[in-house]
C-alpha cells in the first residue's frame, strides 16, 4: 500500500511538471496556431543551462533556475521574430520550420553539451516522512511546490492580467482583438516567449531529478503533445488534469507492468483519446 | 471628422470599392445603405485598417490613417461593432467590456465607463459574470456596443446593427443609439434595414457594387423613388 502511495506521489510530482510543459505547447497552439516541435529541445537546453550556470560558473542553484528560464524566454522571442513570424498564415511552413529547428537544436546540444546526461546540484537533500507512511525525497517535494507555484502564477497571469486577457482574446478572435486595440504581433511574440519559458521551467525543475540528455528531447515534446491532446486544445485546466493523468499512469504502469513500456502508455492514451474523444477531456468540439 | 477620399480597395484580385468618397462630420449620424455584396463590410474594414486601399486616402481628425494597423485606429478614437457582433464568446461579459478598454488611456477610466455602459444597457450589469457566448442575440449586440464604447471613441461604427434581431430589440438598441448621439457621439451606421437607419440618421449614402450611387439628407433619401423601390419595398 505504502509502495503504491509512493508511486502515486511520483506520478503527481511528474504530473504537475508535465502540466507546465504542456501549457507551454497549448498556449502557442491556441494563440498562434503554431505547433512547436522544438519544445523538448528548449526544455533540454534549460536543464543544461541550469547545470552549467551552477556547476561550471558557480551561480547559486536557486538563482540559476530563473536565469535559465529567462534565457529560454529570450530564445523563444528570438525564434518568433526570426523564424515563425514570416510563416503566419501558413501553418504548414511553421510546422516544417519548428521540426527542422528541433533537429538542429538537438544536434547543437550534442555538440555543445556532449551526449552525457547532466544533473544540476540538488537544492535540498534528505527526505521527509509523509504522514508516517513513507519517505519521500526533499528535492522532489521542493520540485512539486515550485511547480505548483508556477502553475498558480500562470493561472493568475492568464485570468487576471491585461496580458492574459489579451492572450485569450487573440486566441478566440485575432482580428477582433486588434479591433479593440490589441497589437497581436506583440502578443504572439510574448506568448511564444512564454511558451518557451514554460518548457524551460519544466526543464530546470526536472533536471535535478532526472538528468537531461540531448537525445531525450523528442520524448519530452511528445509527452507535452499527448497532454495537450488529452486535456483538449486551449484548455489550461485540461493541461493540468491531462498532465497529472499521464504522470500517474506512466508511473503506476512502470511500477506494476514494466519500466520498459513507460513511454508506450502515453501513446496508448493518445490513441484512445483520438479515437473516442478527439476534442480532449476539456476541449470544445469544433463546430 | 472622417474623410474617405477616392479609395480603391481590392480583396485578392477582385476590386470591391471603386473610387469611393464619403465623409462624416462631428456630431452626425450617417448611414451607408447597401445590399449584400455591395461592399459595405469592405468599406468598414478599410476604415478600420483591416484592408488597405490601393489608391486614395482616409483621414480621421486631420490625420491620415490609410495604412495604419487596426489596433492603432482604435487607440486614436474609432471604435466598431462588427457585423455578427464578434464578442469574445468564452469570456465573461465583464471581461468583454474590459477588453474594450484595452487601449492604455481607456484603462484609467474603466470603472466610470463601465457604469456608463451599464446605465445604457442595464441587462449587462445583471449578466456581468455570465459567459458571453450564452447571451441572447440582442444581449450580445448590446455587449458588442458596450465593448465598443469602452475605449471612449469619438466615432462609433456599427455594421448591421439590426441583423438577426427582433423588431422590439432593434428598437430598444436604436433608443440607446439616440441617447449616445444626444451625448455627442458621432456615428456611422452600415445597414440593410434602410427605413430604421434613415429615420435615425442625418445623412445617408447608397452603396451599390462598390460605388456611391446616391447621397443626401435622410429626408431626401426616404423620399427618393429608387430608394423606396429598392430598399424600402414600397
HADDOCK unambig.tbl for C-alpha pairs under 7 A between the chains (distance, minus, plus):
assign (segid A and resid 169 and name CA) (segid B and resid 88 and name CA) 6.40 0.50 0.50
assign (segid A and resid 172 and name CA) (segid B and resid 88 and name CA) 6.46 0.50 0.50
assign (segid A and resid 176 and name CA) (segid B and resid 86 and name CA) 6.89 0.50 0.50
assign (segid A and resid 178 and name CA) (segid B and resid 70 and name CA) 5.69 0.50 0.50
assign (segid A and resid 178 and name CA) (segid B and resid 71 and name CA) 4.68 0.50 0.50
assign (segid A and resid 179 and name CA) (segid B and resid 70 and name CA) 5.52 0.50 0.50
assign (segid A and resid 179 and name CA) (segid B and resid 71 and name CA) 5.56 0.50 0.50
assign (segid A and resid 179 and name CA) (segid B and resid 74 and name CA) 6.31 0.50 0.50
assign (segid A and resid 180 and name CA) (segid B and resid 71 and name CA) 6.51 0.50 0.50
assign (segid A and resid 180 and name CA) (segid B and resid 74 and name CA) 6.08 0.50 0.50
assign (segid A and resid 180 and name CA) (segid B and resid 99 and name CA) 6.81 0.50 0.50
assign (segid A and resid 180 and name CA) (segid B and resid 100 and name CA) 5.50 0.50 0.50
assign (segid A and resid 180 and name CA) (segid B and resid 102 and name CA) 6.58 0.50 0.50
assign (segid A and resid 181 and name CA) (segid B and resid 71 and name CA) 3.86 0.50 0.50
assign (segid A and resid 181 and name CA) (segid B and resid 72 and name CA) 6.44 0.50 0.50
assign (segid A and resid 181 and name CA) (segid B and resid 74 and name CA) 5.38 0.50 0.50
assign (segid A and resid 181 and name CA) (segid B and resid 75 and name CA) 6.13 0.50 0.50
assign (segid A and resid 181 and name CA) (segid B and resid 102 and name CA) 6.09 0.50 0.50
assign (segid A and resid 181 and name CA) (segid B and resid 103 and name CA) 5.71 0.50 0.50
assign (segid A and resid 182 and name CA) (segid B and resid 71 and name CA) 5.53 0.50 0.50
assign (segid A and resid 182 and name CA) (segid B and resid 102 and name CA) 6.96 0.50 0.50
assign (segid A and resid 183 and name CA) (segid B and resid 71 and name CA) 5.73 0.50 0.50
